[in-house]
Amino acid sequence: MSNSITQCPALREFLAIGLDEAPLDHSTRSRTRRLAGGDVRKAVFDFMLREIGVDPKSETSG
């Protein structure tokens, strides 16, 4: 993922990482993922869905 962020200006803009900033390294992302429980990840995902105009409660899985 770090290579994708480094090479893709649109992805850097979406993640609010300036061109002069280094993206987070793998260990930081892994630690954050481990510390954030499933409830936090779901809340963030639901927030992102609402930001793009999708109602997370209307989505069905599988």
C-alpha positions in Angstrom: 0.0 0.0 0.0 2.8 2.4 0.7 4.0 2.1 -2.9 0.5 2.9 -4.1 0.3 6.0 -1.9 3.7 7.2 -3.0 2.9 6.8 -6.7 -0.7 8.0 -6.8 -1.3 11.7 -6.3 -5.1 11.2 -6.1 -4.7 8.7 -3.3 -2.4 11.0 -1.5 -4.9 13.8 -1.8 -7.7 11.5 -0.5 -5.6 10.5 2.5 -4.5 14.2 3.1 -0.9 13.3 2.7 1.1 16.1 1.2 3.6 15.5 -1.7 6.4 16.3 0.7 5.2 13.9 3.4 6.1 10.3 3.7 3.2 7.9 4.0 2.7 5.9 7.2 4.9 2.8 7.4 3.6 -0.7 7.7 4.3 -1.0 11.4 2.2 2.1 12.2 -0.7 0.9 10.1 -0.6 -2.6 11.7 -0.4 -1.2 15.2 -3.3 1.1 14.6 -5.4 -1.7 13.1 -4.6 -3.9 16.1 -5.5 -1.2 18.7 -8.8 -0.2 17.0 -11.4 -2.8 17.7 -14.1 -4.0 15.3 -16.5 -1.4 16.6 -14.1 1.4 15.7 -13.4 0.0 12.2 -17.2 -0.4 11.5 -17.8 3.2 12.7 -15.1 4.5 10.4 -16.4 2.5 7.5 -20.0 3.6 8.1 -18.8 7.2 8.2 -17.0 6.8 4.9 -20.1 5.3 3.3 -22.2 8.3 4.6 -19.6 10.7 3.2 -20.1 9.2 -0.3 -23.9 9.2 0.0 -24.5 5.6 0.9 -26.7 4.7 3.9 -24.8 1.9 5.7 -28.0 0.5 7.2 -29.4 -0.1 3.7 -26.4 -2.2 2.6 -26.7 -6.0 2.9 -23.8 -8.3 3.1 -23.2 -11.3 0.8 
